[in-house]
Amino acid sequence: MIIVSPTPFSIMETQALSSYNWAGKTFLVAEDDYVSYLFISDILSGTKAEVIRAVSVNELVKLVHNGCKIDLLIFNVGIRDNNDCQFICKIKKRHPRLPVLAITDKECTKMNKTCIDASCDTFINQHIDSYQMLTTIDELLQKN
């Protein structure tokens, strides 16, 4: 479950949050907790990106491998069926340019290392900061 920490945004941050335009991009959010998915979806709602959801690793892998156009994969490492992020290695072999953003527990440095070892491009803390999430996504999209 993603934990929301209310953080007041400055006027500059609020403007930056609404300035991302990812029209034509499709983000796959792999999150089995519905409330957490809604929170992530809400953060992305102003970006014009299409957001689709997978509730398990099996569903995620099917969507990616069956030709669904995905520009970014965002996944919660706590999702069911996750076996130390090994599915990411398989996805990256077939889709090496697909950026992968893992959402992890800040305290779980072992899992953070596991995610990076499994070819995740980066990770953010489950205590999601909207501004950090959007700037991280923008950086990932700029690389590809």
Summary of the structure (lengths in Angstrom):
residues: 144
radius of gyration: 14.3
end to end distance: 29.1
largest distance: 42.1
contacts: 431
relative contact order: 0.19
helix: 43%
strand: 17%
